[in-house]
Amino acid sequence: MKWNLRLVAAQRDIWKASELQRMLADAGLTISAGKMSGLWSGQPVTIRLDDLDVICDVLNCTPADLLIPEPDKAAARRPEADAADASTAPSCASTSTTAATRTSTTSS
């Protein structure tokens, strides 16, 4: 997942971490300068769901706006055995084609 806080904030004309920190505090979420720096400029290792709710409320966005999926990175983390199993497993289309072929040969 890619953390997209700065872009979402910029789209709402919030250009400084301190400005967002103030807005979050006004909404009841007090964040230390160190944690705010991590949220603003980095990729947070963890984030509380309650905090995410407040951030989304302040920015008028959804978690999907802040968290961007990166499927290539997820695939790269899979063990080799899982990747090999996935590549040899029949797809839904080939399974249904095989079933349809069996049905047509048995009904003839």
C-alpha positions in Angstrom: 0.0 0.0 0.0 1.1 3.5 -0.8 0.3 6.3 1.8 -1.1 9.2 -0.1 -1.7 11.8 2.7 0.3 14.7 1.2 -1.4 14.5 -2.2 -4.9 14.3 -0.6 -4.0 17.3 1.7 -2.6 19.3 -1.2 -5.8 18.7 -3.2 -7.5 20.5 -0.3 -5.0 23.4 -0.2 -3.3 22.1 2.9 0.4 22.5 2.2 2.1 22.1 5.6 2.1 19.3 8.1 1.6 21.8 10.9 -1.6 23.1 9.3 -3.0 19.6 9.1 -1.8 18.9 12.6 -3.7 21.9 13.9 -6.9 20.8 12.0 -6.6 17.3 13.4 -6.2 18.8 17.0 -9.3 20.9 16.4 -11.2 17.7 15.5 -10.0 16.0 18.7 -6.9 14.1 17.5 -3.7 15.3 19.1 -0.6 14.0 17.2 3.0 14.5 18.3 5.3 16.4 16.0 7.3 13.2 15.4 4.2 11.1 14.5 2.9 13.9 12.3 6.2 14.0 10.5 6.0 10.3 9.8 2.4 10.6 8.6 3.2 13.6 6.4 6.5 12.6 4.8 6.7 8.9 5.1 4.9 5.6 5.0 3.4 4.9 8.4 4.1 1.4 9.7 0.9 1.5 11.6 -2.1 3.7 12.0 -5.0 3.4 14.3 -8.4 3.0 12.7 -9.8 5.7 15.0 -7.1 8.1 13.9 -7.8 7.2 10.2 -11.4 8.1 10.8 -10.5 11.5 12.1 -8.0 12.1 9.3 -10.6 11.2 6.7 -13.2 13.4 8.4 -10.9 16.4 8.4 -9.8 15.9 4.8 -13.3 14.9 3.7 -12.0 11.8 2.0 -12.1 8.0 2.4 -9.4 5.5 3.4 -9.3 4.5 -0.3 -8.1 8.0 -1.1 -5.2 7.7 1.4 -4.2 4.1 0.8 -3.3 3.2 -2.8 -3.0 -0.5 -3.5 0.3 -1.7 -5.1 -0.5 -5.2 -6.3 3.0 -5.7 -7.9 4.6 -5.2 -4.5 2.3 -7.7 -2.9 2.9 -10.3 -5.7 6.7 -9.8 -5.3 6.4 -10.7 -1.6 4.7 -14.0 -2.2 6.9 -17.1 -1.7 8.0 -18.7 -4.9 5.9 -21.8 -4.3 2.7 -19.8 -4.1 3.6 -18.0 -7.3 4.2 -21.3 -9.1 0.9 -22.7 -7.8 -1.0 -19.7 -8.9 0.5 -19.8 -12.4 -0.4 -23.5 -12.9 -3.8 -23.4 -11.3 -6.6 -23.4 -13.9 -8.4 -20.2 -14.4 -12.2 -19.9 -13.9 -12.6 -19.7 -17.7 -10.7 -22.9 -18.5 -12.5 -24.8 -15.7 -15.9 -23.8 -17.1 -14.8 -24.7 -20.6 -13.7 -28.1 -19.5 -17.1 -28.7 -17.7 -19.0 -27.5 -20.8 -17.0 -29.9 -23.0 -17.8 -32.8 -20.6 -21.5 -32.0 -20.7 -21.6 -31.8 -24.4 -19.8 -35.1 -24.9 -21.9 -37.0 -22.4 -25.2 -35.7 -23.8 -24.3 -36.8 -27.4 
